[in-house]
Amino acid sequence: MLDHVSIQVDDLAAAATFYDAVFEPLGYRRLMGDEHAIGYGDTFPSFWIGTASDAIPNRQSHLAFQAPSREAVDAFLAAAEAQGAEVLHPAKVWPEYHAGYYGAFVRDPDGNNVEAVHHTFG
């Protein structure tokens, strides 16, 4: 079980604009932050972006965020596209993961693979 995840970004303002837009359809928002770091969540900041603090080149991370519905996944994808994000995989069912796995994958401004996923079981 994770408490929180934090990634370093090259441009905090650009990353914040992206995450503000794509988190809104998922029900997440900025909860804390300053000029160095911003925390997102619904009631507790569980995802953080922070200004890069070292010279290590950015390595792609995969971040998957829960969506409350398939429609929210679609809205996430539309918000990401409106921000100019590269679409890695459009929203669809991924039966290779499980029969009710509905997800979309995009690149954030720092090159990370960001996914919204809704799980239907039963």
Number of C-alpha atoms within 10 A of each C-alpha: 3 5 8 13 12 13 16 18 22 15 14 20 14 15 20 21 12 20 22 16 20 27 23 15 22 23 13 23 20 20 16 13 14 8 9 12 18 21 21 22 18 13 10 15 19 16 19 20 22 21 17 17 10 8 6 7 7 15 10 13 13 13 14 14 16 16 24 15 17 21 15 21 28 22 21 28 25 18 20 23 16 12 17 14 18 15 18 13 13 13 22 15 18 13 10 7 9 12 13 15 17 23 25 23 26 23 21 23 21 18 16 18 18 21 23 28 27 20 16 12 8 4
